Amino acid sequence: MQRWLWLSLVVVVLDQVSKQLIESSLLVYETIPILPFFNLTLAYNEGAAFSFLSDQGGWQRWFFALVAAVVVLILTVWLARLRHERLLAASLSLVVGGALGNLLDRLLFGHVIDFLDFFYQSHHWPAFNVADIAITLGVALMFVDAFVGRKTDP
């Protein structure tokens, strides 16, 4: 099922292109209002989800990069062993693509570039990016696959 790795590549390309467009258009923490509940805001995250461990002095860059690389390796091996599980293959490919997108940021810049800022009144969800969307969607599809059952190719 490695044929699904094209989806990982699409995620990485969309993620990296969108991040570079935002970074070339905005200063850090500059905001462009788009909708009453959504802004584009350039932010750098040196930690993990919700800025976990972002204030730890730099070691977390390499720790999270290592974790992402191990996850990518494990999921790619899992993907290679699949035979006909299309939904699971798609979900693994989305997670791999998202993990690679954020891993590239960590290796190249020392932080992950985030820019999608959703909020309600003064309550903001932590900013995120295309890679994060792919990871979240991939994990959600894994749950669907696990609980609803698998549809296989004939």
Secondary structure, 3 states (H helix, E strand, C coil): CHHHHHHHHHHHHHHHHHHHHHHHHCCCCCEEEEECCEEEEEEEECCCHHHCCCCCCCHHHHHHHHHHHHHHHHHHHHHHHCCCEHHHHHHHHHHHHHHHHHHHHHHHHCCEEEEEEEEECCEECCCECHHHHHHHHHHHHHHHHHHHCCCECC
